[in-house]
Amino acid sequence: MKWTNRGHQLDYIGNHFVNRNKIYIYGAGKLGAELFSYVKFLDCVEAFVDADEEKQKDDYCGVKVISPEAFLKLPKDDQIVILAVSMKNMDYISTRLLRAGYLECINFFTIHRFIDYYLPIYSVYAKDKVFFYSGATMPSTVCNLNCKSCLNFNPQIKKHITKSIEEMKKDIDCYFNCVDYTVRFQICGGEPVLYPQLADLLIYIGENYRSKIRTFEIVTNGTIVPSEKLCQALKKYDVLVYLDDYTEALPEKKHIRATIMDKFHHFDISFVDNKVDVWFDLCPMTTDNSYMSEEELIDYHDACQIPWIEFRDGKIYNCNFSSFAMKAGLNVESENDYFDLRNITSENKKELVEFRMGYTENGYVDFCRRCAGWCTINKKPVPVAKQLKRNKD
């Protein structure tokens, strides 16, 4: 998306949220608890609303529960209500709210629509806080594999980058000084387990910023057994491990992956047994989108919907693959492609939120000209983890 009114791009929505400093969650059940986990950082959930009289006798998630009748008597101008109910109840409750004078997507919302789109806007306009859906950082580009279609472009990297723990801490501090809450915060690579101070990095984030993260993650290729210290940190700070399964391409690594799983079970570490049938190839060496007009590139970028940003050196990059390509020498850094967190002020928080939601000066990142796109638009399926021989120096 292209900025047309930088810093005010979302005013047409956000201005409805100004002074609406109270959130009511309609539904004191599993969905309501899930929603609460997303919005509790705002410290503005006034109550759950539920027709169950038994639930009204106790708090839920530490918050009072009130009846629908009591809720409908409250003033509407200082609050929003989010429906965290089953689909079979959604229409009935929506109709009841509409008849009571509530306006959909103004002061009442369905849970998934609010989480998927409105939450970052509400956060900054109503509470002056910055909410990100995801963020990723890479302490090192070093990897023990050399996958042909590596999304980090490992085969093209001529000189690997490994940051010191001091540099990483500085970056982490910069990020969380600007971002109040992140749903998914990931340490990626390269291969993160090869980073010699990974445990110390997890400990630093866990001790200082764990409350600002909903799901703390690392992703590993499943070919290196983690140390005792790393396992202890993963467990202590409730880090979710995405344990990739490349055993079809690397059958000689099966026993290592089995050892890793045993170790995770021993330490009671949460992990995702992450097996995919195919990868997709970004094809930066063969893709040429230079024929696209500016409007076509904007549409291409918007359709891609890449969910991840990378932050490094005090900057966040609109597309993590664009940032990875820069480190591999496949892309030249452009001011259009990043937002400098070192320059953040109370006045430009809204610009940061807009950038994270996909707005840039050009409406796309420069790497779009050389990229086949994220899986939403990518038509280049390839085998998983096919290895290339490494060039001898």
N, C-alpha and C positions, 0 to 999 in steps of 0.2 A: 504494500500500500504506500502511496506517495503522500508525504506531508503537504497539505495545502494551508494549514493553520497551526503551525508547530507550537506546542504547548497548550493549545486550545482545541485540538482536533476532536476531542471527546466531550467537549462542553455540552453538546446537545443532549448527551446522556447524563454526564456527570453532574450538571447543575441541578438535576432532580434529586441528587443525593446530598447536596449541601444541607447541613443541619438535620439530616435524618440519622441521628447518632445511636439509634436503638434498633437491634435486630430481634425479631421474634421468629422462632423456628416452629412451624406448624407440623407436629408429629414427634412425639417422644418415644421413638423406636430406633431401630438399627440405622435407618436412613438419617434420622435426626442426629444421632451420635456421630455419623460420618460427616455430616455437614458441620457440626460443632467443631470437629477436629480441624476443619479448614478455616473457620472464622474466629476461633477463640483468641487468636493473637490480637484481634481488634479490641478485645475487652469491652464488647458492647452488646452481648447477647442478654437481653432482659429476661426472657422466659421462653419455655417451650409451651406450645398450645396443644392440648390433647383432650378429646372428649371422654377418655377413660377416667372415671372418678377415682379409681385406685391409684393411678399414676399421679393424680393431683395432690395426693396426700404426702408425697415425697419429692425431693429434688431429683433431677435427672442430669447427669454429667455435672453435678454441683450447682445446677440452676433450677429455680422454681418452675413448677408446671401449673398452668392456669387453664381454665375451661374456655372453649370457643366463645361462649356468651360473655365472659369477663373480658376477653380480648377485644371483641367487637364494640365494647363500650369505651375503649381507650382512644385518645386523640390519634389521628392519622398523620399529622404533619411532621412528626419527629421520628418516624420509624419506617422500616420496611419489614415485610413478612415473607419468609421463604417456605414453600411447601415441600416438606420432606415426607411424603406419603406415597402409598402404592398407587399404581395407575388406576385401579378400580375406584379409588376415593378421590382422585385428582379432579375430575370434572365437577363432582358435587361441591367440593370445597372451593374450587375456583369460581363456580357460579355464585356461591354464597358470598364470597368476597366482592365480586363484581356488583352484586345487588346492594352490598353495604357501602359502595362508593370507592372501592379499591381499583387501581388501574394496573393491568398486567404490564410488566417490564418498566413500571414507574415506581410503584411501592409494594407490588407483590410479584413473586417470581417462583418458578419451579426450580427444584434443587439443581438439576443437571445444567439447565440453561444459566443459572446464576453462577455455578462453579466454573463452567466452561467459558463464560464470556464476561459476565458483569462484575465478578469479584475484584479484579484489579482496579476497575474503574471506581467501584464503590469505595475501596480501601483508600485510594488517594484523594477522592473528592470529599468523602464524609469524615475520614479519620486522619488524613495527611500521612498515610503509610503506604509503603511500596510492597506490592505482592507480585511474586514471580511464580509461574507454573513450574519452571525447571531452571536449573543452572548446572554447568559442568566445568570442571577445571582439570588440567592435565599437568601433573608434576614432572612428567618425563615422556618423551616420544619413544624411548627405547622399548623394543619388544623382542622376544626370543623367537617369534614367528616372522615369516615374510610372505604374507598372504597376497595373492595376485590382485584381488579386488578389495584390498584393505581400505576401509572408509577413512582411515587416518593417513592414507597415502604413504605408508611406511616404506614401500620399495623405492619411492621417489626421493626420500629424505637423504640428502648428501651428508649432513652433519646433524646428529641428534642433539636434542636439548634436554638437559636435566637441571631442574631448578634446585637451589639450596632450600633447606627448610625455612631459613629466614626469609627468602623471597616468597615462598608459599604462604607463610604466616602473614606477610605484608599484604599479599593479594587477598587472602581470606578476610583480613580485617577491613580492607577497602570495600570488599563486596558487602559484608554484613553491616558496615556503617551506612550503607545506602539502601539495602534491601531488608525489609522488616520480616518477611516470611517467604520461604520457598517450599513448594510442595515436594518436588524431587530435587535433591542436591546430590550430584554424582561426582566421584573421583574416577576419571577415565585415563586412557593411555593411547598409545603405547600399551604396555602391560604394567598396570599399577603395582602388582606384587613385586616387580623388579625394583621399584623405587626403594632405596635402602632405608628411608625414614618414613615409610608409609604409616606405620603404627604411630609414630610421633605426630604425624599430621592428623590422623584420625583422633588422637587424644586431644590435640589442640582444638580442633573443631568441636569435638564432643564436650569438652570442658567449658568452652566459651560461647558456642552458638547452637548447641543441640536444640534448644527451645525454639529456634527460628527455622527449624527444618521439620517437615512432616515425615518424609521418608529419606533417610540418609543412605546412600548407595555407593557401592563400587562395582565395577564390571571386570571380570578376569577371564582369561582364555582357558582356564582349567588345566594348565600344563605345568604349574609350579606350586608346590606344596607350601602353604603359608606358615610362618613361624609361630611359635607359641605366643610371643608377645603380640603379634598381629591378630591372632585369634582372640586373645583376651580383650583387645581393643574393639574388635568387631562385635563381640558379645556385650561388652560393657556399655557401648554407645548405640546399641540396637541398630547396627549397620546391616542393611539388606544387600546380599551379594548376588549379582547376576553371574552365575557360573555357566559360561558358554560351553556347549558341547560340540567339539570339533573331531570327535573320535572316528567318524567315518572317513574323514580326510587324513587323520593322524592316528591310525589304530595302535601304533606303538605307544601312544600316550594314555591309553585306556586305564592302565593300572595306576597312573599318577592321578587321574581324575577320580578314580575310586578311592584312593587314599585321601584326597581332599574332601570328598563327601563324608567319609568316615570321621575325619577330623572335625568337620562342621557339626556333624551329629554329636560328637563327643562334647564340644563346647556349647552346644545348643545355639548355634548361629543360624539366623534366618537366611535362606538362600532360595533362588529360583533356578531350577534345573532347566537351563535355557538352551533348548534345541530348536533350530529352525531348519526347514527343508532346503531353502535357497537363500542366497544373498541377492542384493542388487548392486550393480556397478555404476558408480557416478561417471565413469568414462571421461575424465578430464583431458586425457591425451587425444581423444578422438571426437569429442563433442564440440560442435561449432554452432553456437546460436547467434552468431553475429548478424545473421540475416533478419533477426527479429527487430521489430520497431520498438520504441520506448514503451508503447502501450502493451505490446505483446510480451515484453519482458516483465512488466508489472503483473500482468495476468499470470504469467508463468511462475513468478515468485509467490503470488498469492495462492495459486493452486498447489504449490509444493508443500506448504504448511509444515516446514521443518520445526519440530518441537523443541530442539535444543539450541541453547546459546553456549558459547564458551566465554569464560572471563580469564584474562591474563594481563599482567602488566598494567593493572588499574583500568582496563577497558573491558566492556562486554561486546561481543561480536554477534550480530543479528543472526548469523548462520554459523554453527560450529564447523561445518565442513569447509566453509569459506576460510575460516581461521586456520583449520588444519592445512588447507592448500597453501596458505601463506607460508607456513613453517616448512613445507616441502618444496617451496620455490615455484609452485604452480600458479600463484596468484599474487598480485601486488597489493599491499595494504592501501586502502582508501578511506578517507574520513567518512565517506558515506556508509561504510560497513560496520562502524563501531560507535559506541557511546562511551565517552571518557568519564568514568566514575569519580576520578580525582577532581573533576570540576562540578560535582553535584552541589546544588544549593536548594534551599526550601522553595525557591522560585522555579527551578526547572525539574522538580520531581515528576510533574505531569509529562514532560518531554520524555523522561526515562521510561515511564509506563507505556507511553505511546510507542517508543522504540521497541520495547519488549513485545508489544502486541503486533509488531510487523511494519511499523511506519519508518521510512527513511526518506532522505532528500530525493533520491532517485525513484523510490518505490520498489527497488530490487537491490540485490547485492551484485557487485561486479562479477563474482564467480558464476552467476547465473548464465553468463555467456559461454561457459566451458563445462557446465555440469548437467548431467542427465536427470538430476532431481532425486528427491526423497521418494520413498516407496509409494506415496500417494499418486505420483505421476510417472514413476520410473518403469520403463518397459525393457529393462536390461537384466533379466534374471541370470545368475551365474552360480556355479557350484560353491559350496561353503568351504572356506579356508584352504583353497587350492594353493599349494606352496610354490614359490619361485626359488631358484637357486640364487644365493647371494653372490654379488659381485666381489671378487677378491681385490682388496686394495693393493 
